[in-house]
Amino acid sequence: MKIAFGTKDGIHINDEHFGHSEIYVVYDYDGNEFKKIEEIKNPYAETHLHAKAEEIKEFLGHCKVWVGNSMGKGSMIKLDKWGYKPLIVESKTVEDALEEVRYMLAGEVE
């Protein structure tokens, strides 16, 4: 399963809404190990306050799980309806968030 982490700099989880992230770090998770596979710059980061769920889906549509410190309720509802899994973590770095996400997804990875 592919998991996208919204970050400020590729290391620190963005403490604002997921759509405000500068870089999305994508990991593949097989239920045991996380493997970093790519970083995607948010093409909407410079254009307005934050990207909407529909805009982010354009370039993160291949990621089943979207992880951040904050996400709008409306976006979370849309993501759920579309079959995605939005997760809110307390961790401040991607490295720390990996274990938090592992716990949240326990039993869900095939």
DSSP file with accessible surface (Angstrom, degrees, kcal/mol):
  #  RESIDUE AA STRUCTURE BP1 BP2  ACC     N-H-->O    O-->H-N    N-H-->O    O-->H-N    TCO  KAPPA ALPHA  PHI   PSI    X-CA   Y-CA   Z-CA
    1    1 A M              0   0   46      0, 0.0    28,-2.8     0, 0.0     2,-0.4   0.000 360.0 360.0 360.0 138.8    0.0    0.0    0.0
    2    2 A K  E     -A   28   0A  73     60,-0.3    63,-1.8    26,-0.2    62,-1.1  -0.773 360.0-167.9 -94.1 134.9    1.3    3.5   -0.9
    3    3 A I  E     -Ab  27  65A   0     24,-3.0    24,-2.7    -2,-0.4     2,-0.5  -0.986   6.8-154.2-127.6 128.2    1.2    6.1    1.9
    4    4 A A  E     -Ab  26  66A   0     61,-3.0    63,-3.3    -2,-0.4     2,-0.5  -0.896   4.6-160.5-106.3 129.6    1.7    9.8    1.4
    5    5 A F  E     -Ab  25  67A   0     20,-2.8    20,-2.4    -2,-0.5     2,-0.5  -0.936  16.4-135.3-108.2 124.9    3.0   12.0    4.2
    6    6 A G  E     +A   24   0A   0     61,-2.7     8,-2.1    -2,-0.5     2,-0.3  -0.701  37.3 174.2 -80.2 121.5    2.4   15.8    4.0
    7    7 A T  E     -AC  23  13A   0     16,-2.6    16,-1.8    -2,-0.5    15,-1.7  -0.854  43.6-139.9-128.4 164.6    5.6   17.6    4.9
    8    8 A K  S    S-     0   0   95      4,-2.7     5,-0.1    -2,-0.3    -1,-0.1   0.809 105.3  -1.7 -82.3 -37.7    7.2   21.0    5.1
    9    9 A D  S    S-     0   0   74      3,-0.6     4,-0.1    14,-0.1    15,-0.1   0.188 107.3 -86.7-144.8  12.9   10.6   19.8    3.8
   10   10 A G  S    S+     0   0    9      2,-0.4     3,-0.1    13,-0.3    -5,-0.0   0.301 124.6  52.8  89.9  -9.3   10.5   16.1    3.2
   11   11 A I  S    S+     0   0  103      1,-0.3    83,-2.7    83,-0.1     2,-0.4   0.691  96.6  59.1-122.1 -47.2   11.5   15.4    6.9
   12   12 A H  B    S-F   93   0B  81     81,-0.2    -4,-2.7    82,-0.1    -3,-0.6  -0.787  83.1-118.2 -98.1 129.8    9.0   17.3    9.2
   13   13 A I  B     -C    7   0A   4     79,-1.4    -6,-0.3    -2,-0.4     2,-0.3  -0.393  37.8-107.7 -61.5 135.3    5.3   16.7    9.0
   14   14 A N        -     0   0    8     -8,-2.1    55,-1.1     1,-0.1    56,-0.3  -0.512  23.6-155.2 -66.0 126.6    3.5   19.8    8.0
   15   15 A D  S    S+     0   0   86     -2,-0.3    -1,-0.1    54,-0.1     2,-0.1   0.466  75.2  67.9 -87.4   0.6    1.7   21.2   11.1
   16   16 A E  S    S-     0   0  101      1,-0.3    54,-0.5    54,-0.1    53,-0.4  -0.375 109.4 -46.9 -99.0-171.2   -0.9   23.0    9.0
   17   17 A H  B >   -g   70   0C  67     -2,-0.1     3,-2.3     1,-0.1     4,-0.3  -0.200  55.9-112.3 -57.7 149.5   -3.5   21.3    6.8
   18   18 A F  G >  S+     0   0    5     52,-1.7     3,-1.7     1,-0.3    -1,-0.1   0.854 117.4  59.7 -50.1 -40.3   -2.4   18.5    4.5
   19   19 A G  G 3  S+     0   0    5      1,-0.3    32,-1.8    32,-0.2    -1,-0.3   0.640  95.6  62.9 -69.0 -13.5   -3.1   20.6    1.5
   20   20 A H  G <  S+     0   0   50     -3,-2.3    -1,-0.3    30,-0.2    -2,-0.2   0.487  77.5 123.3 -84.9  -6.7   -0.5   23.2    2.7
   21   21 A S    <   -     0   0    1     -3,-1.7   -13,-0.2    -4,-0.3     3,-0.1  -0.265  52.0-155.7 -60.9 143.2    2.3   20.7    2.5
   22   22 A E  S    S+     0   0   71    -15,-1.7    20,-2.9     1,-0.3     2,-0.4   0.861  80.2  19.9 -82.0 -42.0    5.3   21.7    0.3
   23   23 A I  E     -AD   7  41A  38    -16,-1.8   -16,-2.6    18,-0.2     2,-0.6  -0.993  65.2-149.3-134.5 137.2    6.4   18.1   -0.3
   24   24 A Y  E     -AD   6  40A   0     16,-3.1    16,-2.9    -2,-0.4     2,-0.5  -0.937  14.0-153.7-106.4 122.1    4.6   14.8   -0.1
   25   25 A V  E     -AD   5  39A   1    -20,-2.4   -20,-2.8    -2,-0.6     2,-0.5  -0.870  11.8-154.2 -97.4 125.7    6.8   11.8    0.8
   26   26 A V  E     -AD   4  38A   0     12,-3.0    11,-2.9    -2,-0.5    12,-1.6  -0.888  12.9-177.3-109.3 129.8    5.5    8.5   -0.5
   27   27 A Y  E     -AD   3  36A  28    -24,-2.7   -24,-3.0    -2,-0.5     2,-0.5  -0.904  22.1-136.6-118.8 150.6    6.3    5.2    1.1
   28   28 A D  E     -AD   2  35A  56      7,-2.8     7,-2.4    -2,-0.3     2,-0.4  -0.909  23.6-165.7-101.4 134.0    5.3    1.7    0.1
   29   29 A Y  E     - D   0  34A   7    -28,-2.8     5,-0.2    -2,-0.5    -2,-0.0  -0.987  18.5-177.6-126.8 124.7    4.2   -0.4    3.1
   30   30 A D        -     0   0   88      3,-1.6     4,-0.1    -2,-0.4    -1,-0.1   0.271  64.1 -90.4-103.2  10.3    3.8   -4.2    3.0
   31   31 A G  S    S+     0   0   26      2,-0.3    76,-0.1   -30,-0.1     3,-0.1   0.194 122.7  42.3  99.1 -14.4    2.6   -4.7    6.5
   32   32 A N  S    S+     0   0  119      1,-0.4     2,-0.4     0, 0.0    70,-0.0   0.642 113.2  30.7-124.1 -50.6    6.1   -5.1    7.9
   33   33 A E        -     0   0  139      2,-0.0    -3,-1.6     0, 0.0     2,-0.4  -0.910  59.6-141.4-124.0 147.6    8.4   -2.6    6.3
   34   34 A F  E     -D   29   0A  33     -2,-0.4     2,-0.4    -5,-0.2    -5,-0.2  -0.868  17.2-170.5-100.6 136.3    8.2    0.9    4.9
   35   35 A K  E     -D   28   0A 149     -7,-2.4    -7,-2.8    -2,-0.4     2,-0.3  -0.980  21.5-131.8-129.5 118.8   10.2    1.7    1.8
   36   36 A K  E     +D   27   0A  99     -2,-0.4    -9,-0.3    -9,-0.2     3,-0.1  -0.530  32.0 169.1 -68.1 128.3   10.5    5.3    0.7
   37   37 A I  E     -     0   0A  69    -11,-2.9     2,-0.3     1,-0.4   -10,-0.2   0.664  52.4 -13.4-117.2 -23.2    9.7    5.4   -3.1
   38   38 A E  E     -D   26   0A  73    -12,-1.6   -12,-3.0     2,-0.0     2,-0.4  -0.991  43.3-133.9-169.6 163.8    9.3    9.1   -4.0
   39   39 A E  E     -D   25   0A  94     -2,-0.3     2,-0.5   -14,-0.2   -14,-0.2  -0.996  22.0-163.1-124.7 134.5    8.9   12.7   -3.1
   40   40 A I  E     -D   24   0A  27    -16,-2.9   -16,-3.1    -2,-0.4     2,-0.3  -0.978  14.3-136.8-123.1 121.4    6.3   14.8   -4.9
   41   41 A K  E     -D   23   0A 121     -2,-0.5   -18,-0.2   -18,-0.2   -19,-0.1  -0.571  28.7-113.8 -74.1 137.1    6.4   18.6   -4.7
   42   42 A N    >   -     0   0    2    -20,-2.9     3,-1.5    -2,-0.3     4,-0.3  -0.610  23.0-160.1 -72.2 110.2    3.0   20.1   -4.2
   43   43 A P  T 3  S+     0   0   78      0, 0.0     3,-0.2     0, 0.0    -1,-0.2   0.687  90.9  52.0 -67.7 -13.0    2.3   22.0   -7.5
   44   44 A Y  T >> S+     0   0   46      1,-0.2     4,-1.2     2,-0.1     3,-0.8   0.432  78.5  99.0 -99.6  -0.4   -0.4   24.1   -5.7
   45   45 A A  T <4 S+     0   0   23     -3,-1.5    -1,-0.2     1,-0.3   -23,-0.1   0.832  91.5  35.6 -58.7 -34.7    1.9   25.2   -2.8
   46   46 A E  T 34 S+     0   0  157     -4,-0.3    -1,-0.3    -3,-0.2    -2,-0.1   0.576 108.6  66.3 -94.3 -11.4    2.6   28.6   -4.3
   47   47 A T  T <4 S-     0   0   89     -3,-0.8     2,-0.3     1,-0.1    -2,-0.2   0.823 108.9 -17.8 -90.7 -31.9   -0.7   29.3   -5.9
   48   48 A H  S  < S-     0   0   76     -4,-1.2    -1,-0.1     1,-0.1     3,-0.1  -0.923  84.6 -66.4-159.4-174.9   -3.2   29.7   -3.1
   49   49 A L  S    S-     0   0  146     -2,-0.3     2,-0.3     1,-0.2    -1,-0.1   0.895 105.8 -28.0 -52.4 -50.4   -3.8   29.0    0.6
   50   50 A H        -     0   0   61     -3,-0.0   -30,-0.2   -30,-0.0    -1,-0.2  -0.971  67.7 -96.2-164.1 155.4   -3.9   25.2    0.2
   51   51 A A        -     0   0    2    -32,-1.8   -32,-0.2    -2,-0.3     2,-0.2  -0.457  37.9-126.4 -75.2 144.0   -4.8   22.6   -2.3
   52   52 A K    >>  -     0   0  114     -2,-0.2     4,-2.5     1,-0.1     3,-0.5  -0.491  28.2-103.7 -84.5 161.4   -8.2   21.0   -2.2
   53   53 A A  H 3> S+     0   0    3      1,-0.3     4,-2.5     2,-0.2     5,-0.2   0.880 122.0  53.9 -53.8 -41.7   -8.7   17.2   -2.0
   54   54 A E  H 3> S+     0   0   77      1,-0.2     4,-0.8     2,-0.2    -1,-0.3   0.877 110.3  47.0 -62.1 -38.6   -9.6   17.1   -5.7
   55   55 A E  H X> S+     0   0   42     -3,-0.5     3,-0.7     2,-0.2     4,-0.6   0.917 112.4  48.1 -70.3 -42.5   -6.4   18.9   -6.6
   56   56 A I  H >X S+     0   0    4     -4,-2.5     4,-2.2     1,-0.2     3,-1.3   0.892 103.6  62.2 -65.7 -36.4   -4.2   16.7   -4.4
   57   57 A K  H 3X S+     0   0   77     -4,-2.5     4,-1.2    -5,-0.3    -1,-0.2   0.814  90.3  70.7 -59.7 -27.8   -5.9   13.6   -5.8
   58   58 A E  H << S+     0   0  135     -4,-0.8    -1,-0.3    -3,-0.7    -2,-0.2   0.859 117.6  17.6 -57.0 -38.1   -4.5   14.6   -9.2
   59   59 A F  H << S+     0   0   35     -3,-1.3    -2,-0.2    -4,-0.6    -1,-0.2   0.538 132.3  43.7-116.0  -7.3   -1.0   13.7   -8.1
   60   60 A L  H >< S+     0   0    0     -4,-2.2     3,-2.3    -5,-0.1    -3,-0.2   0.202  74.5 112.6-117.6  15.1   -1.5   11.5   -5.0
   61   61 A G  T 3< S+     0   0   28     -4,-1.2    -1,-0.1     1,-0.3    -3,-0.1   0.739  71.7  61.7 -60.8 -21.7   -4.3    9.4   -6.4
   62   62 A H  T 3  S+     0   0   87     -3,-0.1     2,-0.6    -5,-0.1   -60,-0.3   0.529  88.1  86.6 -82.3  -4.7   -2.0    6.4   -6.4
   63   63 A C    <   -     0   0    0     -3,-2.3   -60,-0.2     1,-0.1    -3,-0.1  -0.864  58.6-166.1-101.2 122.3   -1.6    6.6   -2.6
   64   64 A K  S    S+     0   0   94    -62,-1.1    21,-2.9    -2,-0.6     2,-0.4   0.809  75.9  47.8 -74.5 -31.7   -4.3    4.8   -0.6
   65   65 A V  E     -be   3  85A   0    -63,-1.8   -61,-3.0    19,-0.2     2,-0.5  -0.940  64.2-164.6-119.0 134.1   -3.4    6.5    2.7
   66   66 A W  E     -be   4  86A   2     19,-2.1    21,-2.9    -2,-0.4     2,-0.4  -0.978  13.3-165.7-119.0 124.5   -2.8   10.3    3.3
   67   67 A V  E     +be   5  87A   0    -63,-3.3   -61,-2.7    -2,-0.5     2,-0.3  -0.926  21.1 134.5-120.0 132.3   -1.1   11.3    6.5
   68   68 A G  E     - e   0  88A   1     19,-2.1    21,-2.3    -2,-0.4     3,-0.1  -0.956  58.9-109.7-157.9 175.9   -0.8   14.7    8.2
   69   69 A N  S    S+     0   0   25    -55,-1.1     2,-0.3   -53,-0.4   -52,-0.1   0.677 104.1  16.0 -83.4 -21.2   -1.0   16.6   11.5
   70   70 A S  B     +g   17   0C  38    -54,-0.5   -52,-1.7   -56,-0.3     2,-0.3  -0.991  61.9 171.2-154.2 145.2   -4.2   18.3   10.3
   71   71 A M        -     0   0   20     -2,-0.3   -54,-0.1   -54,-0.2    -3,-0.0  -0.970  39.3-101.8-155.5 139.2   -6.8   17.9    7.6
   72   72 A G     >  -     0   0   17     -2,-0.3     4,-2.4     1,-0.1     5,-0.2  -0.335  26.6-128.0 -63.0 143.5  -10.1   19.5    6.9
   73   73 A K  H  > S+     0   0  166      1,-0.2     4,-2.3     2,-0.2     5,-0.2   0.903 109.5  52.9 -60.0 -42.5  -13.2   17.6    8.0
   74   74 A G  H  > S+     0   0   46      1,-0.2     4,-2.3     2,-0.2    -1,-0.2   0.912 109.8  48.4 -60.7 -41.6  -14.8   18.0    4.5
   75   75 A S  H  > S+     0   0   32      2,-0.2     4,-2.9     1,-0.2    -1,-0.2   0.906 109.4  52.7 -64.9 -40.9  -11.7   16.7    2.8
   76   76 A M  H  X S+     0   0   56     -4,-2.4     4,-2.2     1,-0.2    -2,-0.2   0.910 109.5  49.0 -63.2 -38.4  -11.5   13.7    5.2
   77   77 A I  H  X S+     0   0   83     -4,-2.3     4,-2.3     2,-0.2    -1,-0.2   0.930 112.3  48.2 -65.9 -44.9  -15.2   12.8    4.3
   78   78 A K  H  X S+     0   0   81     -4,-2.3     4,-2.0     1,-0.2    -2,-0.2   0.927 110.8  50.9 -60.6 -46.7  -14.4   13.1    0.6
   79   79 A L  H  <>S+     0   0    1     -4,-2.9     5,-3.0     1,-0.2     4,-0.4   0.921 109.9  49.8 -57.9 -44.4  -11.3   10.9    0.9
   80   80 A D  H ><5S+     0   0  114     -4,-2.2     3,-1.4     1,-0.2    -1,-0.2   0.928 110.1  50.2 -61.1 -44.1  -13.3    8.3    2.8
   81   81 A K  H 3<5S+     0   0  169     -4,-2.3    -1,-0.2     1,-0.3    -2,-0.2   0.835 109.2  52.6 -62.6 -33.7  -16.0    8.3    0.1
   82   82 A W  T 3<5S-     0   0   87     -4,-2.0    -1,-0.3    -5,-0.2    -2,-0.2   0.465 124.2-103.6 -81.0  -4.4  -13.4    7.9   -2.6
   83   83 A G  T < 5S+     0   0   54     -3,-1.4    -3,-0.2    -4,-0.4     2,-0.2   0.619  80.0 127.2  92.9  12.7  -11.9    4.9   -0.9
   84   84 A Y      < -     0   0   35     -5,-3.0    -1,-0.3    -6,-0.2   -19,-0.2  -0.585  55.2-131.2 -97.3 164.8   -8.8    6.6    0.6
   85   85 A K  E     -e   65   0A  62    -21,-2.9   -19,-2.1    -2,-0.2     2,-0.4  -0.912  15.9-161.4-121.0 104.5   -7.8    6.6    4.2
   86   86 A P  E     -e   66   0A  21      0, 0.0     2,-0.4     0, 0.0   -19,-0.2  -0.714  11.6-168.7 -83.4 131.6   -6.9    9.9    5.8
   87   87 A L  E     -e   67   0A  15    -21,-2.9   -19,-2.1    -2,-0.4     2,-0.5  -0.987  13.1-153.7-124.1 133.2   -4.9    9.6    9.0
   88   88 A I  E     -e   68   0A  65     -2,-0.4     2,-0.3   -21,-0.2   -19,-0.2  -0.913  20.8-173.2-103.4 124.0   -4.1   12.4   11.5
   89   89 A V        -     0   0    4    -21,-2.3     8,-0.1    -2,-0.5    -2,-0.0  -0.786  29.1-147.2-114.6 160.8   -0.9   11.8   13.5
   90   90 A E        +     0   0  165     -2,-0.3    -1,-0.1     7,-0.1   -21,-0.1   0.610  65.4 111.4 -96.6 -17.9    0.8   13.6   16.4
   91   91 A S        -     0   0   20      1,-0.1    -2,-0.1     5,-0.1     3,-0.0  -0.195  57.2-152.0 -58.7 150.1    4.3   12.9   15.3
   92   92 A K  S    S+     0   0  128    -80,-0.1   -79,-1.4   -23,-0.0     2,-0.3   0.552  76.4  46.8-101.9 -12.7    6.4   15.8   14.1
   93   93 A T  B  > S-F   12   0B  30    -81,-0.3     4,-2.2     1,-0.1   -81,-0.2  -0.927  79.5-123.5-126.6 157.2    8.7   14.0   11.7
   94   94 A V  H  > S+     0   0    4    -83,-2.7     4,-1.8    -2,-0.3    -1,-0.1   0.922 112.6  58.2 -61.5 -42.9    8.0   11.4    9.0
   95   95 A E  H  > S+     0   0  135    -84,-0.4     4,-0.6     1,-0.2     3,-0.2   0.919 111.0  40.7 -55.0 -46.5   10.4    9.0   10.8
   96   96 A D  H >> S+     0   0   98      1,-0.2     4,-1.2     2,-0.2     3,-0.5   0.867 110.8  58.6 -70.2 -35.0    8.4    9.1   14.0
   97   97 A A  H 3X S+     0   0    0     -4,-2.2     4,-3.1     1,-0.2     5,-0.3   0.786  90.6  71.9 -67.3 -25.4    5.1    9.0   12.1
   98   98 A L  H 3X S+     0   0   14     -4,-1.8     4,-2.4    -3,-0.2    -1,-0.2   0.923 101.1  43.2 -57.3 -44.7    6.0    5.7   10.4
   99   99 A E  H <X S+     0   0  108     -4,-0.6     4,-2.0    -3,-0.5    -1,-0.2   0.875 112.8  52.5 -69.8 -36.6    5.5    3.8   13.7
  100  100 A E  H  X S+     0   0   51     -4,-1.2     4,-2.1     2,-0.2    -2,-0.2   0.931 112.4  45.6 -62.8 -43.1    2.3    5.7   14.5
  101  101 A V  H  X S+     0   0    0     -4,-3.1     4,-2.3     2,-0.2    -2,-0.2   0.902 107.7  57.5 -67.8 -39.4    0.9    4.8   11.1
  102  102 A R  H  < S+     0   0   70     -4,-2.4     4,-0.4    -5,-0.3    -1,-0.2   0.935 109.6  45.6 -55.7 -44.8    2.1    1.1   11.5
  103  103 A Y  H >< S+     0   0  193     -4,-2.0     3,-1.0     1,-0.2    -1,-0.2   0.924 112.5  50.3 -64.6 -43.5    0.0    1.0   14.7
  104  104 A M  H 3< S+     0   0   66     -4,-2.1    -1,-0.2     1,-0.3    -2,-0.2   0.807 115.1  43.4 -67.2 -30.0   -3.0    2.7   13.0
  105  105 A L  T >X S+     0   0    1     -4,-2.3     3,-3.0    -5,-0.1     4,-0.6   0.360  78.8 143.5 -98.3   5.7   -3.0    0.3   10.0
  106  106 A A  T <4 S+     0   0   73     -3,-1.0    -3,-0.1    -4,-0.4    -4,-0.0  -0.177  78.0   7.3 -50.5 125.2   -2.4   -2.9   12.0
  107  107 A G  T 34 S+     0   0   88    -76,-0.1    -1,-0.3     2,-0.1    -2,-0.1   0.387 109.5  91.0  84.8  -4.2   -4.3   -5.7   10.3
  108  108 A E  T <4  +     0   0   78     -3,-3.0     2,-0.5     2,-0.1    -2,-0.2   0.596  63.2  87.5 -98.5 -13.9   -5.3   -3.6    7.3
  109  109 A V     <        0   0   31     -4,-0.6    -2,-0.1   -78,-0.1   -79,-0.1  -0.755 360.0 360.0 -93.4 131.0   -2.4   -4.4    5.0
  110  110 A E              0   0  222     -2,-0.5    -2,-0.1     0, 0.0    -1,-0.0  -0.648 360.0 360.0 -90.0 360.0   -2.7   -7.5    2.8
